[in-house]
Amino acid sequence: MLLPKPPPASLADVARAAGVSASTASRALNNNPAINSKTRQRVQEAAQALNYQRNQGARNLRLQRSQIISVVINHHGQPGQSLSDPFMMTLTSAIADALNEHGYGLLFASSTLTAAQWYDELVRNGRSDGIIVIGRGIDESHFERLQPEECPFVVWGQADANTPYPCIGSDNYSGGQQAARQLMLSGCTEPWFLGDIRHAEIRQRYEGFCAELARAHLPIHPPIAVAGFTPEQGHQAILNALRQAPRRCDGLFACSDHLAIGAALALFQEHLKIPKDVALVGFDDIELAASSYPPLTTVHQDLKKGGRALVDTMLKRLAGQPTLSQSIPTRVVKRRTTRHLKNERMD
C-alpha cells in the first residue's frame, strides 16, 4: 500500500526549522547580502533538508510583467492621511513621475482593500508587478503576509534596526531633533508634541524630539494624541489640551504641517500669539506651509528624492537584485512661527 505523499514544505516551515522569520528566510534563500552568511547557510540547509521547492508560480507571474506598480496608502482600518492630503499628493506625484521615466504606469489601490488582500488583488491576478506602500502604519504584522508570497514591495517609512523589508523614508529621528533645537533657539522651555506615536514614523519623530530635550535638561511631556492628520483634528486636539491641562506650553512641534495649521488656529482662539507666546514647528514642508498665517517653520522632507528612491528600489526587487533601506536627510525651513537669531536665515 502506497503511503500518501507528504505536502510540500512551505517557506514558513523552512523559517520555523531555521529559527528565523519568514521574511528573513525568503531573503536568505535569495542570497540577500543583508542577511549574514551564517543565517543564510542555516536557512538554506533547512530548505534542503525539508526538500523545499520555490513558489515557481509566483515567480512566473512576475515574469509576465504588466509594467504597472500599485500604490497603497496604508490606513489598515485606522484614520490616516488620504490622497487629498498635500503630502500624499506630492509623494504620489513624485512616484508617478519616476515610474513614467522607466516606462511604468501607476495604479492607485482601493482604500477598501485590506492588507490581506493586497497580494491577491494587486499582484497575483496580474494587475501590477509590485506594490509601493505609503506608511508603515500602526500594525506592521501584515507585511509578513507579503514575504512568503515573494511579493515585490517597498515601504515609504524609516526602517528600524531590525525591519526585515526595504523602507525608503526621511530621517524622522533627526527631523525630531531638528524641530526641538529650533524651538529651543526660540527660547522654549516647555515644548509639546502633537501626533499619534502608534505610527512608526511619528514615534521616531517624537523619540528624536525627546532625546534633544533631554540633552538640554528640559522637561519631556507625553505626546498630545490625535486620531489623524487633518487641520480640524489638530485644532481640536490642541484646543482640548490647552483648556484641560494645567501645564504651561511655550512651544509646539506638530508631526505634520496640516496638524500644525490647525493647531495655530487653536492657539489664536486661546489668545496666544505665535511665536511670542508659543513657537510652532511643523513637519513636511507642504506648499501651504509658506502661505499660511503666519508662514510656518517646518521640517522639510525631500519627497521628490523619496519618490525616485522608492521606484529605484522597486525596480531592483523586480530584477531580483539585493535592496537596502534608505534614510533621506531632513532640514529645517525657518519662517515666522519661530523666533530667530539675527544671523539665522528665514525663507
ZADO-1210 file (C-alpha; in nm, 4 decimals, padded with zeros to 6 digits):
<atoms>
<atom x="00.0000" y="00.0000" z="00.0000" code="MET" pos="1"/>
<atom x="00.1358" y="00.3366" z="-00.1006" code="LEU" pos="2"/>
<atom x="00.1531" y="00.5971" z="00.1699" code="LEU" pos="3"/>
<atom x="00.0119" y="00.9397" z="00.0834" code="PRO" pos="4"/>
<atom x="00.2755" y="01.1841" z="-00.0345" code="LYS" pos="5"/>
<atom x="00.3501" y="01.4443" z="00.2335" code="PRO" pos="6"/>
<atom x="00.2571" y="01.8020" z="00.1433" code="PRO" pos="7"/>
<atom x="00.5450" y="02.0132" z="00.0117" code="PRO" pos="8"/>
<atom x="00.7324" y="02.2203" z="00.2649" code="ALA" pos="9"/>
<atom x="00.6395" y="02.5875" z="00.2755" code="SER" pos="10"/>
<atom x="00.8578" y="02.8889" z="00.3344" code="LEU" pos="11"/>
<atom x="00.7036" y="02.9099" z="00.6826" code="ALA" pos="12"/>
<atom x="00.8228" y="02.5512" z="00.7500" code="ASP" pos="13"/>
<atom x="01.1768" y="02.6440" z="00.6456" code="VAL" pos="14"/>
<atom x="01.1697" y="02.9574" z="00.8599" code="ALA" pos="15"/>
<atom x="01.0466" y="02.7597" z="01.1607" code="ARG" pos="16"/>
<atom x="01.3161" y="02.4949" z="01.1193" code="ALA" pos="17"/>
<atom x="01.5869" y="02.7596" z="01.0899" code="ALA" pos="18"/>
<atom x="01.4523" y="02.9657" z="01.3784" code="GLY" pos="19"/>
<atom x="01.4002" y="03.2839" z="01.1754" code="VAL" pos="20"/>
<atom x="01.1071" y="03.4855" z="01.0406" code="SER" pos="21"/>
<atom x="00.9542" y="03.4061" z="00.7014" code="ALA" pos="22"/>
<atom x="01.0864" y="03.7328" z="00.5614" code="SER" pos="23"/>
<atom x="01.4418" y="03.6519" z="00.6757" code="THR" pos="24"/>
<atom x="01.4125" y="03.3020" z="00.5271" code="ALA" pos="25"/>
<atom x="01.2976" y="03.4454" z="00.1944" code="SER" pos="26"/>
<atom x="01.5877" y="03.6898" z="00.1811" code="ARG" pos="27"/>
<atom x="01.8368" y="03.4193" z="00.2836" code="ALA" pos="28"/>
<atom x="01.7166" y="03.1899" z="00.0040" code="LEU" pos="29"/>
<atom x="01.7678" y="03.4800" z="-00.2362" code="ASN" pos="30"/>
<atom x="02.1265" y="03.5200" z="-00.1056" code="ASN" pos="31"/>
<atom x="02.0490" y="03.8738" z="00.0056" code="ASN" pos="32"/>
<atom x="02.3723" y="04.0183" z="00.1499" code="PRO" pos="33"/>
<atom x="02.1711" y="04.1967" z="00.4177" code="ALA" pos="34"/>
<atom x="02.1385" y="03.8544" z="00.5867" code="ILE" pos="35"/>
<atom x="02.4623" y="03.7370" z="00.7468" code="ASN" pos="36"/>
<atom x="02.6337" y="03.4322" z="00.5977" code="SER" pos="37"/>
<atom x="02.5706" y="03.2019" z="00.8962" code="LYS" pos="38"/>
<atom x="02.1963" y="03.2691" z="00.8883" code="THR" pos="39"/>
<atom x="02.1863" y="03.2224" z="00.5098" code="ARG" pos="40"/>
<atom x="02.3635" y="02.8883" z="00.5424" code="GLN" pos="41"/>
<atom x="02.1304" y="02.7727" z="00.8221" code="ARG" pos="42"/>
<atom x="01.8210" y="02.8632" z="00.6199" code="VAL" pos="43"/>
<atom x="01.9498" y="02.7017" z="00.3017" code="GLN" pos="44"/>
<atom x="02.0385" y="02.3814" z="00.4881" code="GLU" pos="45"/>
<atom x="01.6892" y="02.3737" z="00.6399" code="ALA" pos="46"/>
<atom x="01.5359" y="02.4203" z="00.2945" code="ALA" pos="47"/>
<atom x="01.7439" y="02.1357" z="00.1546" code="GLN" pos="48"/>
<atom x="01.6561" y="01.9060" z="00.4453" code="ALA" pos="49"/>
<atom x="01.2845" y="01.9768" z="00.4010" code="LEU" pos="50"/>
<atom x="01.3076" y="01.9452" z="00.0214" code="ASN" pos="51"/>
<atom x="01.1613" y="02.2931" z="-00.0092" code="TYR" pos="52"/>
<atom x="01.0629" y="02.3972" z="-00.3615" code="GLN" pos="53"/>
<atom x="01.0418" y="02.7646" z="-00.4517" code="ARG" pos="54"/>
<atom x="00.7000" y="02.9056" z="-00.5431" code="ASN" pos="55"/>
<atom x="00.7575" y="02.8993" z="-00.9170" code="GLN" pos="56"/>
<atom x="00.4007" y="03.0104" z="-00.9847" code="GLY" pos="57"/>
<atom x="00.4622" y="03.3377" z="-00.8096" code="ALA" pos="58"/>
<atom x="00.7941" y="03.3823" z="-00.9874" code="ARG" pos="59"/>
<atom x="00.6353" y="03.3083" z="-01.3246" code="ASN" pos="60"/>
<atom x="00.3644" y="03.5632" z="-01.2607" code="LEU" pos="61"/>
<atom x="00.6288" y="03.8266" z="-01.2097" code="ARG" pos="62"/>
<atom x="00.7852" y="03.7396" z="-01.5461" code="LEU" pos="63"/>
<atom x="00.4557" y="03.8314" z="-01.7149" code="GLN" pos="64"/>
<atom x="00.5072" y="04.1993" z="-01.6491" code="ARG" pos="65"/>
<atom x="00.2159" y="04.4403" z="-01.6563" code="SER" pos="66"/>
<atom x="00.4524" y="04.7421" z="-01.6446" code="GLN" pos="67"/>
<atom x="00.2306" y="04.8807" z="-01.3664" code="ILE" pos="68"/>
<atom x="00.3120" y="04.9366" z="-00.9993" code="ILE" pos="69"/>
<atom x="00.0387" y="04.9624" z="-00.7364" code="SER" pos="70"/>
<atom x="00.0469" y="05.2315" z="-00.4681" code="VAL" pos="71"/>
<atom x="-00.1294" y="05.1633" z="-00.1383" code="VAL" pos="72"/>
<atom x="-00.1894" y="05.4202" z="00.1348" code="ILE" pos="73"/>
<atom x="-00.1553" y="05.2134" z="00.4485" code="ASN" pos="74"/>
<atom x="-00.4603" y="05.3033" z="00.6559" code="HIS" pos="75"/>
<atom x="-00.5075" y="04.9452" z="00.7799" code="HIS" pos="76"/>
<atom x="-00.8541" y="05.0279" z="00.9093" code="GLY" pos="77"/>
<atom x="-00.7338" y="05.3284" z="01.1070" code="GLN" pos="78"/>
<atom x="-00.7741" y="05.7033" z="01.0498" code="PRO" pos="79"/>
<atom x="-00.4933" y="05.8348" z="00.8371" code="GLY" pos="80"/>
<atom x="-00.3870" y="06.0565" z="00.5526" code="GLN" pos="81"/>
<atom x="-00.5956" y="06.0439" z="00.2352" code="SER" pos="82"/>
<atom x="-00.4848" y="06.1033" z="-00.1212" code="LEU" pos="83"/>
<atom x="-00.6187" y="06.4607" z="-00.0963" code="SER" pos="84"/>
<atom x="-00.3600" y="06.5398" z="00.1733" code="ASP" pos="85"/>
<atom x="-00.0897" y="06.7665" z="00.0164" code="PRO" pos="86"/>
<atom x="00.1854" y="06.5392" z="00.1493" code="PHE" pos="87"/>
<atom x="00.0278" y="06.2360" z="-00.0194" code="MET" pos="88"/>
<atom x="-00.0319" y="06.4239" z="-00.3429" code="MET" pos="89"/>
<atom x="00.3319" y="06.5378" z="-00.3590" code="THR" pos="90"/>
<atom x="00.4777" y="06.1946" z="-00.2827" code="LEU" pos="91"/>
<atom x="00.2494" y="06.0037" z="-00.5214" code="THR" pos="92"/>
<atom x="00.3205" y="06.2597" z="-00.7944" code="SER" pos="93"/>
<atom x="00.6948" y="06.2037" z="-00.7448" code="ALA" pos="94"/>
<atom x="00.6411" y="05.8252" z="-00.7643" code="ILE" pos="95"/>
<atom x="00.4339" y="05.8613" z="-01.0825" code="ALA" pos="96"/>
<atom x="00.6990" y="06.0797" z="-01.2477" code="ASP" pos="97"/>
<atom x="00.9756" y="05.8336" z="-01.1630" code="ALA" pos="98"/>
<atom x="00.7712" y="05.5357" z="-01.2861" code="LEU" pos="99"/>
<atom x="00.6956" y="05.7163" z="-01.6099" code="ASN" pos="100"/>
<atom x="01.0686" y="05.7678" z="-01.6710" code="GLU" pos="101"/>
<atom x="01.1102" y="05.3887" z="-01.6622" code="HIS" pos="102"/>
<atom x="00.8063" y="05.3099" z="-01.8773" code="GLY" pos="103"/>
<atom x="00.5810" y="05.2055" z="-01.5899" code="TYR" pos="104"/>
<atom x="00.2298" y="05.3151" z="-01.5018" code="GLY" pos="105"/>
<atom x="00.0800" y="05.3674" z="-01.1563" code="LEU" pos="106"/>
<atom x="-00.2312" y="05.2026" z="-01.0123" code="LEU" pos="107"/>
<atom x="-00.3900" y="05.3544" z="-00.7025" code="PHE" pos="108"/>
<atom x="-00.5246" y="05.0710" z="-00.4906" code="ALA" pos="109"/>
<atom x="-00.8737" y="05.0986" z="-00.3494" code="SER" pos="110"/>
<atom x="-00.8829" y="05.2193" z="00.0110" code="SER" pos="111"/>
<atom x="-01.1298" y="04.9366" z="00.0844" code="THR" pos="112"/>
<atom x="-00.8645" y="04.6676" z="00.0332" code="LEU" pos="113"/>
<atom x="-00.7339" y="04.5069" z="00.3489" code="THR" pos="114"/>
<atom x="-00.3669" y="04.4181" z="00.3907" code="ALA" pos="115"/>
<atom x="-00.4579" y="04.0515" z="00.3486" code="ALA" pos="116"/>
<atom x="-00.5962" y="04.1318" z="00.0020" code="GLN" pos="117"/>
<atom x="-00.3020" y="04.3343" z="-00.1299" code="TRP" pos="118"/>
<atom x="-00.1166" y="04.0439" z="-00.2927" code="TYR" pos="119"/>
<atom x="-00.4195" y="03.8601" z="-00.4309" code="ASP" pos="120"/>
<atom x="-00.5926" y="04.1697" z="-00.5687" code="GLU" pos="121"/>
<atom x="-00.2909" y="04.3640" z="-00.6925" code="LEU" pos="122"/>
<atom x="-00.0148" y="04.1198" z="-00.7919" code="VAL" pos="123"/>
<atom x="-00.1324" y="03.7583" z="-00.8128" code="ARG" pos="124"/>
<atom x="-00.4040" y="03.8452" z="-01.0640" code="ASN" pos="125"/>
<atom x="-00.1561" y="04.0315" z="-01.2856" code="GLY" pos="126"/>
<atom x="-00.2922" y="04.3828" z="-01.2340" code="ARG" pos="127"/>
<atom x="00.0513" y="04.5078" z="-01.1282" code="SER" pos="128"/>
<atom x="00.4069" y="04.3860" z="-01.0846" code="ASP" pos="129"/>
<atom x="00.4652" y="04.5114" z="-00.7301" code="GLY" pos="130"/>
<atom x="00.3384" y="04.7326" z="-00.4503" code="ILE" pos="131"/>
<atom x="00.4659" y="05.0592" z="-00.3050" code="ILE" pos="132"/>
<atom x="00.3118" y="05.1014" z="00.0411" code="VAL" pos="133"/>
<atom x="00.2985" y="05.4551" z="00.1802" code="ILE" pos="134"/>
<atom x="00.3371" y="05.4387" z="00.5576" code="GLY" pos="135"/>
<atom x="00.4348" y="05.1616" z="00.7951" code="ARG" pos="136"/>
<atom x="00.1100" y="05.2213" z="00.9833" code="GLY" pos="137"/>
<atom x="00.0369" y="05.1153" z="01.3385" code="ILE" pos="138"/>
<atom x="00.0441" y="04.7376" z="01.2812" code="ASP" pos="139"/>
<atom x="00.3320" y="04.6038" z="01.0746" code="GLU" pos="140"/>
<atom x="00.2457" y="04.2350" z="01.1091" code="SER" pos="141"/>
<atom x="00.0582" y="04.2421" z="00.7784" code="HIS" pos="142"/>
<atom x="00.3851" y="04.2982" z="00.5890" code="PHE" pos="143"/>
<atom x="00.4824" y="03.9472" z="00.6959" code="GLU" pos="144"/>
<atom x="00.1971" y="03.8170" z="00.4774" code="ARG" pos="145"/>
<atom x="00.3656" y="03.9520" z="00.1667" code="LEU" pos="146"/>
<atom x="00.7045" y="03.7907" z="00.2322" code="GLN" pos="147"/>
<atom x="00.6081" y="03.4216" z="00.1955" code="PRO" pos="148"/>
<atom x="00.4380" y="03.5056" z="-00.1359" code="GLU" pos="149"/>
<atom x="00.7643" y="03.6570" z="-00.2600" code="GLU" pos="150"/>
<atom x="00.5661" y="03.9695" z="-00.3434" code="CYS" pos="151"/>
<atom x="00.7834" y="04.2625" z="-00.4561" code="PRO" pos="152"/>
<atom x="00.7041" y="04.5533" z="-00.2269" code="PHE" pos="153"/>
<atom x="00.8753" y="04.8543" z="-00.0767" code="VAL" pos="154"/>
<atom x="00.7525" y="05.0832" z="00.2015" code="VAL" pos="155"/>
<atom x="00.7703" y="05.4589" z="00.2487" code="TRP" pos="156"/>
<atom x="00.8902" y="05.4986" z="00.6063" code="GLY" pos="157"/>
<atom x="01.2092" y="05.4961" z="00.8095" code="GLN" pos="158"/>
<atom x="01.3404" y="05.1492" z="00.8916" code="ALA" pos="159"/>
<atom x="01.4212" y="05.0454" z="01.2466" code="ASP" pos="160"/>
<atom x="01.7298" y="04.8375" z="01.3229" code="ALA" pos="161"/>
<atom x="01.5543" y="04.5052" z="01.2544" code="ASN" pos="162"/>
<atom x="01.2983" y="04.5992" z="00.9872" code="THR" pos="163"/>
<atom x="01.3032" y="04.2955" z="00.7531" code="PRO" pos="164"/>
<atom x="01.1692" y="04.4695" z="00.4408" code="TYR" pos="165"/>
<atom x="01.3066" y="04.7653" z="00.2418" code="PRO" pos="166"/>
<atom x="01.1996" y="05.1066" z="00.3680" code="CYS" pos="167"/>
<atom x="01.2677" y="05.4370" z="00.1983" code="ILE" pos="168"/>
<atom x="01.1914" y="05.7418" z="00.4101" code="GLY" pos="169"/>
<atom x="01.3010" y="06.0618" z="00.5716" code="SER" pos="170"/>
<atom x="01.5264" y="06.0535" z="00.8756" code="ASP" pos="171"/>
<atom x="01.2398" y="06.1121" z="01.1173" code="ASN" pos="172"/>
<atom x="01.4532" y="06.0829" z="01.4300" code="TYR" pos="173"/>
<atom x="01.6910" y="06.3523" z="01.3074" code="SER" pos="174"/>
<atom x="01.3925" y="06.5612" z="01.1979" code="GLY" pos="175"/>
<atom x="01.2538" y="06.5450" z="01.5509" code="GLY" pos="176"/>
<atom x="01.5886" y="06.6586" z="01.6866" code="GLN" pos="177"/>
<atom x="01.5965" y="06.9489" z="01.4410" code="GLN" pos="178"/>
<atom x="01.2474" y="07.0582" z="01.5454" code="ALA" pos="179"/>
<atom x="01.3434" y="07.0507" z="01.9141" code="ALA" pos="180"/>
<atom x="01.6567" y="07.2562" z="01.8504" code="ARG" pos="181"/>
<atom x="01.4579" y="07.5137" z="01.6557" code="GLN" pos="182"/>
<atom x="01.2099" y="07.5511" z="01.9418" code="LEU" pos="183"/>
<atom x="01.4938" y="07.5861" z="02.1898" code="MET" pos="184"/>
<atom x="01.6500" y="07.8561" z="01.9703" code="LEU" pos="185"/>
<atom x="01.3161" y="08.0327" z="02.0055" code="SER" pos="186"/>
<atom x="01.3599" y="08.0293" z="02.3822" code="GLY" pos="187"/>
<atom x="01.1114" y="07.7490" z="02.4525" code="CYS" pos="188"/>
<atom x="01.1481" y="07.5618" z="02.7813" code="THR" pos="189"/>
<atom x="00.8098" y="07.3781" z="02.7880" code="GLU" pos="190"/>
<atom x="00.7563" y="07.2408" z="02.4350" code="PRO" pos="191"/>
<atom x="00.4740" y="06.9997" z="02.3498" code="TRP" pos="192"/>
<atom x="00.4482" y="06.7326" z="02.0807" code="PHE" pos="193"/>
<atom x="00.1349" y="06.6715" z="01.8712" code="LEU" pos="194"/>
<atom x="00.0942" y="06.3373" z="01.6946" code="GLY" pos="195"/>
<atom x="-00.0085" y="05.9715" z="01.7106" code="ASP" pos="196"/>
<atom x="00.3070" y="05.7824" z="01.8089" code="ILE" pos="197"/>
<atom x="00.1463" y="05.4463" z="01.7281" code="ARG" pos="198"/>
<atom x="00.2673" y="05.5195" z="01.3727" code="HIS" pos="199"/>
<atom x="00.6331" y="05.4190" z="01.3422" code="ALA" pos="200"/>
<atom x="00.7345" y="05.7364" z="01.1598" code="GLU" pos="201"/>
<atom x="00.5629" y="05.9635" z="01.4122" code="ILE" pos="202"/>
<atom x="00.7146" y="05.7681" z="01.7022" code="ARG" pos="203"/>
<atom x="01.0610" y="05.8214" z="01.5547" code="GLN" pos="204"/>
<atom x="00.9992" y="06.1975" z="01.5327" code="ARG" pos="205"/>
<atom x="00.8856" y="06.2019" z="01.8951" code="TYR" pos="206"/>
<atom x="01.1885" y="05.9993" z="02.0086" code="GLU" pos="207"/>
<atom x="01.4290" y="06.2374" z="01.8349" code="GLY" pos="208"/>
<atom x="01.2418" y="06.5342" z="01.9811" code="PHE" pos="209"/>
<atom x="01.2601" y="06.3909" z="02.3337" code="CYS" pos="210"/>
<atom x="01.6287" y="06.2984" z="02.3015" code="ALA" pos="211"/>
<atom x="01.7180" y="06.6565" z="02.2172" code="GLU" pos="212"/>
<atom x="01.5089" y="06.7957" z="02.5043" code="LEU" pos="213"/>
<atom x="01.6719" y="06.5501" z="02.7456" code="ALA" pos="214"/>
<atom x="02.0151" y="06.6594" z="02.6278" code="ARG" pos="215"/>
<atom x="01.9189" y="07.0172" z="02.7167" code="ALA" pos="216"/>
<atom x="01.7702" y="06.9051" z="03.0530" code="HIS" pos="217"/>
<atom x="01.4233" y="07.0282" z="02.9542" code="LEU" pos="218"/>
<atom x="01.1021" y="06.8573" z="03.0700" code="PRO" pos="219"/>
<atom x="00.9531" y="06.5913" z="02.8433" code="ILE" pos="220"/>
<atom x="00.5744" y="06.5812" z="02.8207" code="HIS" pos="221"/>
<atom x="00.3651" y="06.2913" z="02.6900" code="PRO" pos="222"/>
<atom x="00.2536" y="06.3421" z="02.3303" code="PRO" pos="223"/>
<atom x="-00.0829" y="06.5034" z="02.2646" code="ILE" pos="224"/>
<atom x="-00.2765" y="06.2244" z="02.0967" code="ALA" pos="225"/>
<atom x="-00.4632" y="06.2912" z="01.7740" code="VAL" pos="226"/>
<atom x="-00.6533" y="06.0394" z="01.5641" code="ALA" pos="227"/>
<atom x="-00.5487" y="06.1631" z="01.2195" code="GLY" pos="228"/>
<atom x="-00.3670" y="06.4291" z="01.0222" code="PHE" pos="229"/>
<atom x="-00.6255" y="06.6920" z="00.9233" code="THR" pos="230"/>
<atom x="-00.6161" y="07.0589" z="01.0323" code="PRO" pos="231"/>
<atom x="-00.9509" y="07.0072" z="01.2048" code="GLU" pos="232"/>
<atom x="-00.8085" y="06.7236" z="01.4158" code="GLN" pos="233"/>
<atom x="-00.5008" y="06.9287" z="01.5052" code="GLY" pos="234"/>
<atom x="-00.7179" y="07.2241" z="01.6007" code="HIS" pos="235"/>
<atom x="-00.9414" y="07.0201" z="01.8294" code="GLN" pos="236"/>
<atom x="-00.6557" y="06.8279" z="01.9927" code="ALA" pos="237"/>
<atom x="-00.4643" y="07.1451" z="02.0884" code="ILE" pos="238"/>
<atom x="-00.7786" y="07.3301" z="02.1927" code="LEU" pos="239"/>
<atom x="-00.8652" y="07.0437" z="02.4293" code="ASN" pos="240"/>
<atom x="-00.5087" y="07.0246" z="02.5626" code="ALA" pos="241"/>
<atom x="-00.4862" y="07.3970" z="02.6318" code="LEU" pos="242"/>
<atom x="-00.8217" y="07.4051" z="02.8090" code="ARG" pos="243"/>
<atom x="-00.7788" y="07.0869" z="03.0123" code="GLN" pos="244"/>
<atom x="-00.4115" y="07.0739" z="03.1071" code="ALA" pos="245"/>
<atom x="-00.2646" y="07.2967" z="03.3779" code="PRO" pos="246"/>
<atom x="00.0819" y="07.2636" z="03.2277" code="ARG" pos="247"/>
<atom x="00.2382" y="07.5606" z="03.0536" code="ARG" pos="248"/>
<atom x="00.3166" y="07.5500" z="02.6827" code="CYS" pos="249"/>
<atom x="00.5587" y="07.7858" z="02.5084" code="ASP" pos="250"/>
<atom x="00.6430" y="07.5696" z="02.2067" code="GLY" pos="251"/>
<atom x="00.4749" y="07.3059" z="01.9904" code="LEU" pos="252"/>
<atom x="00.6116" y="07.0508" z="01.7440" code="PHE" pos="253"/>
<atom x="00.3312" y="06.9106" z="01.5277" code="ALA" pos="254"/>
<atom x="00.4179" y="06.5901" z="01.3435" code="CYS" pos="255"/>
<atom x="00.2696" y="06.7237" z="01.0176" code="SER" pos="256"/>
<atom x="00.2101" y="07.0661" z="00.8628" code="ASP" pos="257"/>
<atom x="-00.1634" y="07.0001" z="00.8333" code="HIS" pos="258"/>
<atom x="-00.1853" y="06.9406" z="01.2077" code="LEU" pos="259"/>
<atom x="00.0314" y="07.2462" z="01.2742" code="ALA" pos="260"/>
<atom x="-00.2005" y="07.4711" z="01.0713" code="ILE" pos="261"/>
<atom x="-00.4985" y="07.3504" z="01.2725" code="GLY" pos="262"/>
<atom x="-00.3029" y="07.3922" z="01.5960" code="ALA" pos="263"/>
<atom x="-00.2241" y="07.7547" z="01.5027" code="ALA" pos="264"/>
<atom x="-00.5968" y="07.8333" z="01.4918" code="LEU" pos="265"/>
<atom x="-00.6420" y="07.6851" z="01.8391" code="ALA" pos="266"/>
<atom x="-00.3570" y="07.8990" z="01.9727" code="LEU" pos="267"/>
<atom x="-00.5154" y="08.2131" z="01.8252" code="PHE" pos="268"/>
<atom x="-00.8524" y="08.1219" z="01.9766" code="GLN" pos="269"/>
<atom x="-00.6865" y="08.0945" z="02.3162" code="GLU" pos="270"/>
<atom x="-00.5318" y="08.4429" z="02.2658" code="HIS" pos="271"/>
<atom x="-00.1780" y="08.3060" z="02.2386" code="LEU" pos="272"/>
<atom x="00.0493" y="08.4894" z="01.9952" code="LYS" pos="273"/>
<atom x="00.2746" y="08.2977" z="01.7560" code="ILE" pos="274"/>
<atom x="00.5720" y="08.2954" z="01.8094" code="PRO" pos="275"/>
<atom x="00.5775" y="08.5411" z="02.1019" code="LYS" pos="276"/>
<atom x="00.3777" y="08.3201" z="02.3385" code="ASP" pos="277"/>
<atom x="00.4072" y="07.9818" z="02.1641" code="VAL" pos="278"/>
<atom x="00.6586" y="07.8942" z="01.8917" code="ALA" pos="279"/>
<atom x="00.5351" y="07.6414" z="01.6352" code="LEU" pos="280"/>
<atom x="00.7165" y="07.3887" z="01.4111" code="VAL" pos="281"/>
<atom x="00.5548" y="07.1520" z="01.1608" code="GLY" pos="282"/>
<atom x="00.6845" y="06.8608" z="00.9527" code="PHE" pos="283"/>
<atom x="00.6673" y="06.8002" z="00.5731" code="ASP" pos="284"/>
<atom x="00.7057" y="07.1496" z="00.4202" code="ASP" pos="285"/>
<atom x="00.3939" y="07.1300" z="00.2044" code="ILE" pos="286"/>
<atom x="00.3268" y="07.4289" z="-00.0237" code="GLU" pos="287"/>
<atom x="00.0599" y="07.5607" z="00.2115" code="LEU" pos="288"/>
<atom x="00.3185" y="07.5988" z="00.4893" code="ALA" pos="289"/>
<atom x="00.4771" y="07.9013" z="00.3189" code="ALA" pos="290"/>
<atom x="00.1436" y="08.0776" z="00.2593" code="SER" pos="291"/>
<atom x="-00.0261" y="08.0022" z="00.5921" code="SER" pos="292"/>
<atom x="-00.0551" y="08.2822" z="00.8501" code="TYR" pos="293"/>
<atom x="00.1924" y="08.3214" z="00.9942" code="PRO" pos="294"/>
<atom x="00.4171" y="08.1319" z="00.7479" code="PRO" pos="295"/>
<atom x="00.5063" y="07.8022" z="00.9138" code="LEU" pos="296"/>
<atom x="00.8532" y="07.6968" z="01.0249" code="THR" pos="297"/>
<atom x="00.8767" y="07.3290" z="00.9367" code="THR" pos="298"/>
<atom x="01.1000" y="07.0264" z="00.8814" code="VAL" pos="299"/>
<atom x="01.1420" y="06.9703" z="00.5089" code="HIS" pos="300"/>
<atom x="01.1103" y="06.6224" z="00.3532" code="GLN" pos="301"/>
<atom x="01.2638" y="06.5717" z="00.0089" code="ASP" pos="302"/>
<atom x="00.9665" y="06.3867" z="-00.1393" code="LEU" pos="303"/>
<atom x="01.0916" y="06.4059" z="-00.4974" code="LYS" pos="304"/>
<atom x="01.4075" y="06.2238" z="-00.3959" code="LYS" pos="305"/>
<atom x="01.1945" y="05.9836" z="-00.1921" code="GLY" pos="306"/>
<atom x="00.9687" y="05.9028" z="-00.4859" code="GLY" pos="307"/>
<atom x="01.2673" y="05.8288" z="-00.7098" code="ARG" pos="308"/>
<atom x="01.4269" y="05.6106" z="-00.4424" code="ALA" pos="309"/>
<atom x="01.1054" y="05.4120" z="-00.3946" code="LEU" pos="310"/>
<atom x="01.0832" y="05.3405" z="-00.7669" code="VAL" pos="311"/>
<atom x="01.4533" y="05.2555" z="-00.7998" code="ASP" pos="312"/>
<atom x="01.4231" y="05.0087" z="-00.5111" code="THR" pos="313"/>
<atom x="01.1100" y="04.8535" z="-00.6601" code="MET" pos="314"/>
<atom x="01.2800" y="04.8019" z="-00.9966" code="LEU" pos="315"/>
<atom x="01.5757" y="04.6350" z="-00.8241" code="LYS" pos="316"/>
<atom x="01.3375" y="04.3987" z="-00.6454" code="ARG" pos="317"/>
<atom x="01.1682" y="04.3118" z="-00.9746" code="LEU" pos="318"/>
<atom x="01.5102" y="04.2371" z="-01.1230" code="ALA" pos="319"/>
<atom x="01.5990" y="04.0105" z="-00.8303" code="GLY" pos="320"/>
<atom x="01.8756" y="04.2403" z="-00.7102" code="GLN" pos="321"/>
<atom x="01.9567" y="04.2997" z="-00.3407" code="PRO" pos="322"/>
<atom x="01.7848" y="04.6022" z="-00.1891" code="THR" pos="323"/>
<atom x="01.8534" y="04.8019" z="00.1244" code="LEU" pos="324"/>
<atom x="01.6577" y="05.0585" z="00.3203" code="SER" pos="325"/>
<atom x="01.7462" y="05.4222" z="00.2680" code="GLN" pos="326"/>
<atom x="01.7182" y="05.7232" z="00.5002" code="SER" pos="327"/>
<atom x="01.6821" y="06.0678" z="00.3417" code="ILE" pos="328"/>
<atom x="01.8110" y="06.3723" z="00.5356" code="PRO" pos="329"/>
<atom x="01.5719" y="06.6432" z="00.6531" code="THR" pos="330"/>
<atom x="01.6297" y="07.0129" z="00.7149" code="ARG" pos="331"/>
<atom x="01.4501" y="07.2955" z="00.8933" code="VAL" pos="332"/>
<atom x="01.2901" y="07.5695" z="00.6846" code="VAL" pos="333"/>
<atom x="01.2713" y="07.8762" z="00.9084" code="LYS" pos="334"/>
<atom x="00.9691" y="08.1017" z="00.8709" code="ARG" pos="335"/>
<atom x="00.7591" y="08.3207" z="01.1038" code="ARG" pos="336"/>
<atom x="00.6187" y="08.0763" z="01.3596" code="THR" pos="337"/>
<atom x="00.9507" y="08.0599" z="01.5453" code="THR" pos="338"/>
<atom x="01.1816" y="08.3322" z="01.6725" code="ARG" pos="339"/>
<atom x="01.5282" y="08.3560" z="01.5209" code="HIS" pos="340"/>
<atom x="01.8716" y="08.4893" z="01.5955" code="LEU" pos="341"/>
<atom x="01.9742" y="08.7846" z="01.3817" code="LYS" pos="342"/>
<atom x="02.2169" y="08.5747" z="01.1759" code="ASN" pos="343"/>
<atom x="01.9638" y="08.2991" z="01.1014" code="GLU" pos="344"/>
<atom x="01.8182" y="08.2987" z="00.7517" code="ARG" pos="345"/>
<atom x="01.4420" y="08.2697" z="00.7037" code="MET" pos="346"/>
<atom x="01.2633" y="08.1665" z="00.3863" code="ASP" pos="347"/>
</atoms>
